[in-house]
């Protein structure tokens, strides 16, 4: 099933399929070094939907500017706030705020969660110190 945007030339279009089965993707195989943003997989019927949460948006939202924080720690933050991200992703998907993502001959709907989405949502996202071990990332060398 290819990811195609429904036509909007005045035709009544059917309601979008409800998203389900949300999960943060921790293992990405060979693609891991190429993907900097936390990824949530979900389903629209039988169609896989990719939802990326911008790492830069997370850093800005939580006022953390240490780019050395690894992806797995950002994944923990997204997992801790998954219910809030689900509501944000569902809203964007229902408003057709997604693009087609082509990979390995397949096409998937791709939703990108931005700082504006997080702020506009009214959700209270949280990050705990143990999720983002910033203290261990401080350069302890001479200054």
Secondary structure, DSSP 4 states (H G I P E B T S, - for coil): ----PPP-SS---PPPPPEEEEEE----GGGGGG--SEEEEEEETTEEEEEEE-HHHHHHHTT---TTS-HHHHHHHHHHTHHHHHHHHHHHHHTT--EEEEETTEEEEEEEE-HHHHHHH-------TTTS--GGGS--S--
